[in-house]
Amino acid sequence: MQAPAFPATRALVAQLIGACCVALFAKTGVLFGFSLFALACLQGVFAALTAALMRADRWWLPLHLVFLPAVLLASGLGLPRWVWAVAFGLLALIYWTTFRTQVPLFLSNRRTVTALAEALPAGPLRVLDIGSGTGSFVRAFARLRPESQVDGIEAAPGPAALAAWLARRLPNARLVRGDFFAADWSGYDVVYAFLSPVPMADVWDKARAEMRQGSVLVSNSFAVPGIECSGILQVDDRRKTRLYCYTLGAVKEEDAPRRRLIWPTRQGRHIRNPIQHTAR
C-alpha cells in the first residue's frame, strides 16, 4: 500500500480506513449486539493493520489500537471542558511539531554528557545542542566544561522556556527557542543531536554545508543513513548509549592550516574514544 507523505496524514488515513471497515461490517449485520466500546476496539485493530500496511513506524501501531477506545473512556469521565482544553494546551506546548518532525522529547543522561565532555580535547569549545528539549545536555556540559560556550535550540515552547529558566545562572549556557535548521552552525566546534532517525539525513546535509572542516557532528543513538562515521563513543550507561561521531572533512596535505581539529577522519574504524586533539 502506498503511504501518504506525512506521518500525521498516514495516521488520519489509517483511522478513517479503520472506521470505514467497522461501518462496512456493521452494514452486513455481523457486528449486531457489539457494544460501542467493542466497536471502538475493533476500529483500532483495523487502523493498526492499515498503518502496518502503510509501513508506519512501529510505535504508531499501539497508538492506533488504543486511540478511539481511550477517547471513549475519557469522554465517560464527566470532566468539564476546560480540563480537556488545558490538557491539549499543555501537550501542544511540550510536543509542538512532533507530529510533523517525528522527533520526540529525548533527554540526555548525565553519563552520556560526561563521556562526551571527557572525550573532547581540552580548551574552550563552542558546542550546539540541536533539539535541546529541557536543556539537560546543555546544563550538564556547561558545568563540566566551564571554559566552553554551550548553546541549545528547541522548537517546542514549553521545554524551551523551562530550559532557559533552569540555565539562567550558568554564564556559559544559552538556550533559545527556534528552528535549528534555520540557525547558523558555522561557528561551532561540536554540534550534538539526540533526535530520531527521520531527520538525520537533513542534519548531515546542513552540517556539510555549514560546519567548518575539522568540526564534529555527534548523534546520540541515531546514525546518519548511508554515511560511515569517524568513530563511535560507547557510553557505559544502562541503555548502552552509542554516540556516532562525524568529522567534517578529512585532513589533507594541501589543506590550509586550521586552528583546531577535534579529531581526524578515520574511515572504517569503530573506536571507543574517537575524539582526539590534532592541532595543525
Disulfide bonds with the S-S distance in Angstrom:
none
